[in-house]
Every structure is written in structure tokens, then in C-alpha cells.
Amino acid sequence: MSGEKSFDLTKVHEVNLKLLKEIDRICRKYKIKYALDSGTLLGAVRHGGFIPWDDDVDVMFTRKNYEMFAKVVRRELPEDMSFVEPNEYHGGKAFYDFISRVTYNKSQKFEDSGKMEFYDDKISRLNVDLFIVDGLPEGKLAKKLTKLSHCVLYGFALGHRYEIDYSDYKGVMKLFVAVLATIGKLIPFPVIWKLWNALCHMDSRKERPLYFYTGYAPNWFYVEMKREWDDEVVEMPFEDTRFYAPAGWDELLTQLYGDYMKLPPEEKQIPEHSDMEIKIYD
């Protein structure tokens, strides 16, 4: 097999668009609501497609729509794509994060070989991150308790990660993470996974006025979305096609990025995975 030159973003964008179109096709076929999210949504609004220096793809589902998608996606995807859920690494014993993905199998992001082997080579492919939003209560104390519960389970799960980058944490938070991860090592990951799922479903069952990202790392818990922003979707031009975006895309992008139409400094206009070599195989 012959690989493309490292970081040919034109080719990366072609593959990412192919992945997006497949997700869109499946969702339209089964009347499942999804929405572009994060940098991909920002690209749609600000650039009419991919952010020129962006190398990944983000899509959002509410819990109900995600579960509908998860039931049908494996039988619908072509052979060169796979659906990977968070409890499918290392025989269900390892934790990377709580995000599901649709991956492009004919691609490779070269990292630490031990890390790739630990995660069955499933995190080293080009992929679409599938974020899930669940209900968040409106009261100040209830919000804190809900987010704290998710933080604790995420900390337990870190005990089953290949390695923890403690440079991501500062001060007392570093100690908090270390203690939770140590406790988490004593709890089998399948148990943590069941607890996390039960907590998410409890959040989702109630008609709460807000949503938040339960699958992402806790440093994104500050994002709180009104239900009406995400429950309805609108079509938006993206490259050579149209995808769905959350009806409250302006409010969401403002919360995520502030003045989102303003370009970042030139030195920050680099791919997120610029330290990796990416190959795409024909």
C-alpha cells in the first residue's frame, strides 16, 4: 500500500467529508437527528466547510438520537469504516475517553506504538467524534452535584488509561485526579462503564431545561446548552453538500469560542495533531 504525504490536509479533508456524508446518509435514512459540533460547526459557519487547518471532525447527538444511531450504524457502514464505542478497547478493559467514533480504517496516525497496541489501533485512525449531550438541571446546587458525579466517574476511568498526562491538571486538581485514578484501578472498567451509562441515562430521562457534554472531558462541562438549541436542527452548507447544525448554532458557538468569526493568530492556525504523521491508504 502507498501512503499519502504526511499532513496533506486536502486528502484528510476528503476523507473527513466522506465520513460525514456517510453519517448524514444513515441519519437521514432512519430519521435520526444529528448536528455538526465544535470546530466542524465553526468551519461551516465561518468558512463554509472545514477550517483550513483543522484535521478532525465533530458531530453531536442527544442521548435518544445517539442510541438510535448506535443500533443501526454497524450494519450500514461500508467496509472501510468502523464504529467504535468507549467500552471496546483492550477487550473492554481499557479507557481512552467516553466518546464514540466512526473511523476510517484505511488511515493511520502514527504515535507511540505501545499506546496504539493498548487501544487495539482504534484511536490511531482518522475519525468523527460523536459527542452526546444529556440533561442538566437548572438549580445551582443540582448542577454542581450532577457535574461532580460525572467528574468522579471520569477520574475513576482514568485509572484504566494507558497513561495520564498530569500536565493537563494544576494544583489541587492534579492530586484529585491522582487519587480518583488510583481508586479507579481497583474497580474493573466494565463496572465504571455501567455506572457512567446509568448516570447518563438518569440525566437524560428527566425533562431538564439544559444539556451538557457528558462524554467529553470535564474541562468542557462549563458549556451549558438550552434544550431548544439542540433538539431542533437546520440545514447548513458545508463544502459541496449540506449537513445539519443545531438550531441554536450562534448561541452555542458564542459560548464555545466567544467572538467566533474572528480568526485566531496565524501561529495558532495549525492542525490539532500537528505532532503526528498521518497516512491515508488507497
N, C-alpha and C positions, 0 to 999 in steps of 0.2 A: 504494500500500500504506500502511496505517496502522500506526504503531509503538506499542507499549505504553510507558507512562511509564517513564523511567529507573529502574532498580533496583526494579521491582516483583518482589520475591523470590518472591511467591506464584506468579507466572507463570513465573519462572525455575525454580522447583522443579517445576512442572508439566511443563515441557519436559525437565528433567533426569530426571524419573521416566519420561517417555516413552522417552527414550534408554536408560535402564537396562532397562526392560521389553523393549525390542527386542533388546538384547544377551542378556538372560536367555532370551528365546524362541529365539534362534538357537542358543545353547549347549545348551539342553535338547533341541532338535531333533536336534543332531548329537552329543549326549552328550559335550560339552566342559566341562571343569571350569574355573570362574572363581570369583573371590571379591571381595566388597566390600573396599576397602582404605582406609587412611589416614583422612581426615576423614569419608568416607562410611561406613566401618565404625564409626568412633566415633559417628556420628549414629545408626546402627542400634542400638548398644548403649545409649547414654546417652539418646537422645531417641525411639527407636522409628521413626526416619525421618531426614530431613535435619536437620542442625544448623540452627537457625532463621536464623542469619546467614551460613550457608555458601552459596556460589554456584557451586561446581564439584563434579565427580563423579570418583571414583577407583575403578578396578577392577584386579585383579591376575590374572595368568596365570603358570603355569610355562611355560618355553620350548616344550615339546611341545604344550601346550594352546593357546598363542598361535598357533603355526603352523597348527594345525587350524582355528582361528577365522579366521585371515587368508585361508585358502583358500576359505572359503565366504561370508564376510561381505558382499562386494560384490554378489553376486547375490541376497542375502537382504534387504538393507536397502531400506526404502521410498524413494521419490524425494526426500523432504525430508531425508534423512540421507546422509552420506558417510563413507567410511573413508579416513583419511589416514595414510600411513606416513612415517617421518622422511626418506626419500630422495626425496620427491615435491614439494619446494619449489623454485620457480625453475628448473624443468627438471632437477631433481636436483642442482643446483649449490650450493644454499644449505643452511645448517644452522640449525635452531632449537633442537632437542634430540633425544634418541634415543627419544622417546615417540610411539607411535601413538595415534590418536584416532578416535572416532566423533563426528562433528559434526552439529549441527542447522543445516541450510542456511538456514532462514528466521529467522536471528538475526544480530545484529551487535554486536560490542563495539568501540566507537569509540576508536581510538588514533591514533598517528602514521600519516598516510596513506602516507608513503614506506615505512614498515615493513610495512604491510598489503599494498602493491603488491609488495614484495620477496618476501613469502611467499604470493603469489597469493591473498591474502584468506582463507587457510585457517586461520590461527591466531586470527582475529577472530570466531569463532562460538562459541556455547555448545557444549560438548563433554564427552565422557567420556574421561579419560586412561586409557590401557591400559598399566599397568606390567607389566614382565616380570621374573621372578626367575630367576636362573641359579645354578649350583652354586658353592660357595665351599669351598676346602679347610680343614681343621681346624687344621693347623700354623700357628704364629705367623708364621714367615717366608713360608710359602706364601701365607698370607692377604695379607700386605703386598705381595708381588710381583704377585698377581692384581689387587688393587685399584690398585696403581701403574700396571699396564698399561692398565687402563680409564681412569685419570686422564689418562695421556699422550694417549690417543686422543681423549678428550673435549676436552683442551686443543688438539690439532690441529684438531678440528672447529670450535672457536670462531673460528678464522681465517676461517670461511665464514659467520659470523653477521652479521646486518645491523649490529649494534653490540654491543659488550661493555660491560657495566656494571661497571667496575672497582671501584666502591664495595662490591661484594659480596665483595671479597677484601682481606686485610690483610697488611701486611708483606711477607715474602719470597714469600708465595703470590701476591701481585699481580705480582711480577716473573716468577715461574714461569709464570703464565698468559700473560703478555705474550710471553714467549719461545716458549712452545708454539704460541700463536696465530700468531705471525709465521712460524714454521716451517710450520705448517699451511696457510698461504696458498699455499705453494709446492707443496702436494700437492693434486691435484684431490679435491673432496669424494667423488665416487664411489669413489675408491681408499680413502679413510678409512672410508667406509661398509662396504666389503667387508672391510677389516681388522677393524672393530668386530664385524661379524657373525661372522667366523671366530673371533674371540676368545670371543664369547658362546657359540657352538656348542661350542667346546673346553671351556668351563666346564660346559656343560650335559650333554655326552656322558658325563662321568665321574660315577659314583655318589658324589658328595660329600655329606658329612653336613649341610651348611648351604646356605642360599640367601642371596642379597643382590640388591638392586635394581640391575641393570646399566644400565637405560635412563635412570634419573634422574641428576640432577647428583651429582658425587662427595661433596657435603656430606651425602648420605644413605647413604653407604657404611658408616656406623657401625652401621646396622641389620643384624643377622645373625640369620636365622631358621632354626630347626631344620626339616629337611625335613618331618617329620611334622606341623608346624603348617600347612603349605600344601598338602601332597599330598592331604589329605582335606578335604572341605568339609561344612558343616552349614547347614541352612536357618535363616533368621532373619527375624522380622517386620520389615517396612520400609514405612512409610506404609500403603497399602491392599493390600499384597501381601507376598510372601516372596521373598527373594533368598538367594544362597549367601554364606557367610562362611567364612574359614579356620577349620579345626578348632581351631587354637591362637590364637584371636582375643584371648583375655585376655593371653597372653604377648606377642603382637605389639603390642597397644595399650599395654601397660605399657612396652615398650621404646621405642615411639614417643613417648608422652606422659607417662609416669610415672603419677601419680595421675589417670587419665583420667576418672574420674567427677566430678572437681572442675571446676566451671565457671571459665573464665578471668575476669579482671576485666572489669567492664562496658565499660570503654573499649576493650577488645580484642575485643568481640563485634561485629565489623564484617566485611562481605564482603571477601574477599581482593582483589577487583578493584574496590574502592570508588572508585578514581580514574577509572574508566571509565563511560561511558554505555552501557547495554545496551538494545538494541531487539529485540523479537520481533515478527515479521510474521505475520499471519494468511493 
